[in-house]
Amino acid sequence: PAKGAHAAPPLGGTREPRSSLTPSRCGVLVINRAARADRRAWMQVGVDSLRSAGWNVAIVEATDGGRTVLASGGGSGVTDGISHASYAPPWGASESVRRLGRDFASLGRPRPASEVRYYYGRPASPPEVGLVLSNLRCLQIAVRRGWDWTLILEDDCVPMGAVGAVRSGRWGAPEVSAAWRDMLSTWQRTVQEEVLGPCHMINLGASIFAEDAQRQGSALVRAPYYWCAQSVAFSLQGAAWILARERRLRGAVVAWDDMLTVLAMGGEHPLEWGRELWRRHYATHAADSPMVSLCFRRRLSTQLSDSRIQRSAGASSSAGRSDINLPTVLS
């Protein structure tokens, strides 16, 4: 398909009531391993800032996929209902890499075969299995709490408004706390102003091809193709939608960000790999519809691994947090 061929139609067109998003009725869950105290220290800045603004915030201990795989004998066993080789490429590794290379080239984003093979020509890795399990756990918490919306953050998330301070090593600067609050207030305001009718998921982070789906004056667009998932919000209906398909997802595990692209686009996924994954595993029946998924035309967050931040990995400042080892955080 040509670039933009899968751009979704504009939002709106109905007279349904607008969505509401109230901090006291929503949750923010941060996925973090206790062993990564450096990242927990970084995210604690955001946690404290958002709690002071009235959001329900909690840190969720991540499932250690690597440890569970080692315990089961090098990746051949089963952890929490998931086989660690649960999903092989649909046409075999070599043919899958060839088809994916063709699809990326046709989208105007060619990738070297080695990169395609690394990301798609293999079963899910132990850390990827762990992240899927961690996100499913967060969705279970969201449903139990009955939150209208739940924002799930990975512990390498950086609000765009904090990039400058992070680059210069000023981790504890006032603008970092303000950037966390601004990111959520922008999400809150945009949902209230633009979301009409049901919505399952909103990606606050990077999304490629979003420019193909934009409409004049709109901050939110139909999600065309996700690129990373360090900050994704799920409505209560969206969390329940995914958990209703949890058994199917556990039977065909791929990286969480790739899984979300398939759930968001279904049979309209720009990669044949994604369309096959939807058809063979995730769809409950032939006419099943994907999630109602949106993204911000201009992303609200990035990751600690962003090259603009990594370039200053050795930066330090007296205004920074002394308990954060910057090079370690970026690993």
Legacy VTK file of the C-alpha trace (Angstrom):
# vtk DataFile Version 3.0
C-alpha trace
ASCII
DATASET POLYDATA
POINTS 331 float
0.000 0.000 0.000
1.142 3.536 -0.727
1.983 5.879 2.111
-1.230 7.247 3.557
-3.354 4.495 2.054
-4.376 3.370 5.529
-5.043 6.834 6.927
-8.329 6.649 8.821
-11.285 8.966 8.301
-11.581 12.141 10.369
-13.242 12.114 13.754
-16.636 13.475 14.528
-19.720 13.404 12.379
-22.099 12.544 15.225
-24.090 14.386 17.855
-23.127 12.093 20.702
-22.140 13.682 24.014
-18.490 14.555 24.414
-16.314 12.412 26.656
-15.297 13.627 30.084
-12.022 13.021 31.865
-11.834 13.874 35.566
-8.557 13.177 37.448
-10.313 11.705 40.482
-12.095 9.168 38.249
-8.997 8.208 36.262
-5.775 6.357 36.966
-2.119 6.637 36.006
-0.105 3.410 36.286
3.689 3.378 35.944
5.317 0.062 34.994
8.693 -0.352 36.680
10.947 -3.110 37.955
12.207 -2.565 41.492
15.680 -3.480 40.240
15.627 -0.335 38.089
15.784 2.105 40.984
17.294 4.684 38.642
14.226 4.717 36.437
11.925 4.640 39.437
13.689 7.742 40.751
13.117 9.450 37.406
9.425 8.505 37.272
8.934 9.525 40.905
9.212 13.141 39.743
6.145 12.574 37.566
4.318 10.516 40.171
4.668 13.243 42.809
3.670 15.966 40.362
0.559 14.151 39.138
-0.572 13.154 42.613
-0.384 16.782 43.673
-2.709 17.585 40.765
-5.340 15.093 41.959
-4.607 12.084 39.728
-4.745 8.521 41.089
-1.161 7.361 40.503
0.497 4.038 41.345
3.700 2.229 40.419
3.076 -1.329 39.219
5.880 -3.851 39.643
6.785 -5.158 36.198
6.811 -8.855 35.418
10.392 -9.967 34.882
10.064 -11.943 31.669
13.761 -12.783 31.575
13.736 -14.374 35.013
10.631 -16.438 34.329
12.068 -17.715 31.058
15.329 -18.745 32.728
13.377 -20.557 35.408
11.456 -22.496 32.770
14.524 -23.761 30.968
15.808 -21.245 28.473
12.599 -20.064 26.901
10.837 -23.314 26.060
8.413 -23.321 28.952
5.236 -21.502 29.889
4.891 -18.548 32.279
1.509 -17.312 33.458
-0.243 -19.018 30.576
2.097 -17.722 27.875
4.385 -19.937 25.843
7.716 -18.192 25.327
7.654 -19.244 21.696
3.933 -18.693 21.272
4.112 -16.861 17.985
6.403 -17.699 15.111
6.355 -15.595 11.912
3.347 -16.741 9.853
5.306 -17.765 6.769
8.582 -18.799 8.380
11.364 -16.369 9.235
12.887 -15.859 5.779
9.614 -15.368 3.929
8.258 -13.096 6.664
11.353 -10.895 6.479
11.019 -10.689 2.692
7.343 -9.687 2.812
7.874 -7.202 5.625
10.789 -5.626 3.771
8.522 -5.172 0.776
5.777 -3.619 2.896
8.117 -1.145 4.617
9.549 -0.110 1.248
6.083 0.453 -0.218
5.242 2.653 2.791
8.225 4.851 2.004
10.121 3.649 5.085
12.582 0.978 3.905
14.332 -1.046 6.600
17.486 -3.180 6.314
16.788 -6.910 6.318
18.807 -7.345 9.525
16.526 -4.909 11.365
13.343 -6.504 10.012
14.638 -9.945 11.004
15.528 -8.719 14.504
12.077 -7.279 15.215
9.744 -9.557 13.273
11.575 -12.738 12.217
11.425 -14.386 15.650
9.089 -15.213 18.548
8.602 -12.659 21.307
11.635 -12.188 23.562
11.473 -12.669 27.372
11.382 -8.887 28.078
8.606 -8.472 25.489
6.610 -11.248 27.152
7.132 -9.529 30.499
5.920 -6.185 29.176
2.768 -7.742 27.700
2.018 -9.391 31.048
2.679 -6.117 32.878
0.300 -4.161 30.650
-2.415 -6.805 30.967
-2.038 -6.571 34.739
-2.467 -2.796 34.553
-5.649 -3.224 32.514
-6.961 -5.655 35.118
-6.315 -3.045 37.815
-8.095 -0.415 35.706
-11.202 -2.572 35.351
-11.254 -3.510 39.052
-10.997 0.148 40.034
-13.622 1.146 37.465
-11.583 4.122 36.265
-13.081 5.999 33.321
-9.606 6.269 31.767
-6.249 4.747 32.686
-2.936 6.054 31.397
-0.217 3.380 31.382
3.327 4.751 31.414
6.541 2.836 30.856
9.370 3.969 33.109
11.305 5.563 30.245
8.544 8.036 29.381
9.506 11.711 29.072
6.942 14.512 28.520
7.911 16.564 25.486
7.954 19.684 27.652
10.721 18.147 29.797
13.119 17.179 26.994
15.240 20.319 27.334
15.677 19.922 31.082
16.452 16.213 30.757
19.057 16.867 28.071
20.883 19.296 30.339
20.714 16.965 33.328
18.224 19.087 35.304
16.054 16.141 36.336
14.566 17.871 39.356
13.947 21.228 37.692
10.507 22.807 38.246
9.758 22.646 34.516
9.981 18.836 34.653
7.158 18.616 37.198
5.199 21.183 35.202
5.715 19.177 32.016
4.114 16.088 33.577
1.075 18.088 34.650
0.864 19.820 31.264
0.954 16.493 29.413
-2.020 15.154 31.335
-3.953 18.417 31.253
-3.518 18.501 27.456
-4.789 14.927 27.248
-7.697 15.792 29.540
-8.658 18.947 27.638
-8.367 17.327 24.217
-10.516 14.349 25.175
-13.214 16.654 26.485
-13.119 18.865 23.378
-12.692 16.336 20.579
-13.721 12.784 21.453
-17.234 12.049 20.248
-18.743 8.673 21.006
-16.950 5.503 22.096
-13.170 5.452 22.253
-10.993 2.576 23.437
-7.422 3.843 23.311
-5.393 7.038 22.836
-1.649 6.998 22.181
0.087 10.026 23.720
3.475 9.045 22.332
5.028 8.780 18.890
2.970 7.563 15.969
4.132 7.401 12.383
1.855 8.381 9.503
-0.215 10.586 11.824
0.333 13.419 9.358
-1.607 11.410 6.780
-4.722 11.388 8.950
-4.762 14.924 10.202
-7.664 17.277 9.787
-7.579 21.037 10.087
-7.543 22.247 13.671
-7.595 18.753 15.184
-5.247 17.552 17.907
-6.507 13.950 17.815
-6.657 11.760 14.727
-7.586 8.174 14.054
-4.560 6.086 14.943
-2.860 5.102 11.698
0.198 3.117 12.832
1.873 3.226 16.250
5.627 3.348 16.594
6.094 3.181 20.375
3.851 2.759 23.382
5.488 4.443 26.370
2.307 6.398 27.179
-1.029 4.926 26.125
-4.421 5.691 27.665
-7.284 3.188 27.748
-10.907 3.913 28.477
-12.748 1.529 30.774
-14.438 0.076 27.693
-11.074 -0.291 25.981
-9.514 -2.116 28.927
-12.465 -4.490 29.048
-12.270 -4.970 25.247
-8.666 -6.145 25.482
-9.208 -8.341 28.539
-12.125 -10.052 26.791
-9.546 -11.181 24.200
-6.793 -11.886 26.720
-6.709 -15.617 26.048
-6.213 -14.989 22.333
-3.456 -12.464 22.992
-1.654 -14.850 25.337
-1.693 -17.469 22.600
0.103 -15.228 20.089
2.403 -12.852 21.948
4.297 -10.142 20.095
5.865 -6.937 21.417
3.229 -4.798 23.178
3.548 -1.843 20.794
3.128 -4.163 17.800
0.199 -5.874 19.480
-1.533 -2.517 19.929
-1.071 -1.626 16.256
-2.822 -4.836 15.265
-5.643 -4.352 17.771
-6.070 -0.775 16.560
-6.069 -1.491 12.813
-7.124 -5.113 12.375
-7.474 -5.991 8.713
-6.377 -2.483 7.710
-2.902 -2.848 9.221
-0.290 -1.574 6.726
1.882 -4.675 7.168
0.711 -8.047 5.884
2.300 -9.498 9.037
-0.157 -7.478 11.153
-3.161 -8.390 9.052
-2.294 -12.093 9.349
-1.846 -11.798 13.107
-5.304 -10.209 13.392
-6.981 -12.750 11.109
-5.334 -15.867 12.521
-5.226 -15.045 16.218
-6.779 -11.844 17.590
-10.103 -11.475 15.784
-12.916 -13.294 17.540
-14.775 -13.872 14.255
-14.466 -12.952 10.589
-16.410 -9.693 10.951
-14.758 -8.600 14.221
-13.857 -4.904 14.366
-10.617 -3.459 15.789
-10.425 -1.021 18.683
-11.542 2.581 18.283
-8.072 4.081 18.600
-6.808 7.651 18.414
-3.439 9.345 18.626
-2.160 12.872 19.002
-1.113 14.470 15.738
1.787 15.976 17.662
3.057 13.594 20.314
2.980 14.535 23.984
5.808 12.238 25.116
9.022 10.599 24.018
11.450 8.078 25.574
14.687 8.317 27.522
16.352 6.581 24.580
15.439 9.484 22.269
18.622 10.583 20.467
18.053 14.211 21.498
18.359 13.115 25.113
21.106 10.532 24.623
23.418 13.119 23.072
23.737 14.651 26.522
23.940 11.428 28.483
27.009 12.719 30.287
25.472 16.047 31.254
25.173 16.979 34.913
23.895 19.904 36.891
23.633 20.927 40.496
19.922 21.349 39.853
19.615 17.678 38.857
18.671 14.755 41.090
21.692 13.226 42.781
20.049 9.792 42.981
19.811 9.345 39.198
22.671 7.864 37.228
21.934 9.260 33.784
23.928 6.782 31.693
22.248 3.923 33.569
18.797 5.395 33.035
19.429 5.463 29.317
20.514 1.838 29.098
LINES 1 332
331 0 1 2 3 4 5 6 7 8 9 10 11 12 13 14 15 16 17 18 19 20 21 22 23 24 25 26 27 28 29 30 31 32 33 34 35 36 37 38 39 40 41 42 43 44 45 46 47 48 49 50 51 52 53 54 55 56 57 58 59 60 61 62 63 64 65 66 67 68 69 70 71 72 73 74 75 76 77 78 79 80 81 82 83 84 85 86 87 88 89 90 91 92 93 94 95 96 97 98 99 100 101 102 103 104 105 106 107 108 109 110 111 112 113 114 115 116 117 118 119 120 121 122 123 124 125 126 127 128 129 130 131 132 133 134 135 136 137 138 139 140 141 142 143 144 145 146 147 148 149 150 151 152 153 154 155 156 157 158 159 160 161 162 163 164 165 166 167 168 169 170 171 172 173 174 175 176 177 178 179 180 181 182 183 184 185 186 187 188 189 190 191 192 193 194 195 196 197 198 199 200 201 202 203 204 205 206 207 208 209 210 211 212 213 214 215 216 217 218 219 220 221 222 223 224 225 226 227 228 229 230 231 232 233 234 235 236 237 238 239 240 241 242 243 244 245 246 247 248 249 250 251 252 253 254 255 256 257 258 259 260 261 262 263 264 265 266 267 268 269 270 271 272 273 274 275 276 277 278 279 280 281 282 283 284 285 286 287 288 289 290 291 292 293 294 295 296 297 298 299 300 301 302 303 304 305 306 307 308 309 310 311 312 313 314 315 316 317 318 319 320 321 322 323 324 325 326 327 328 329 330
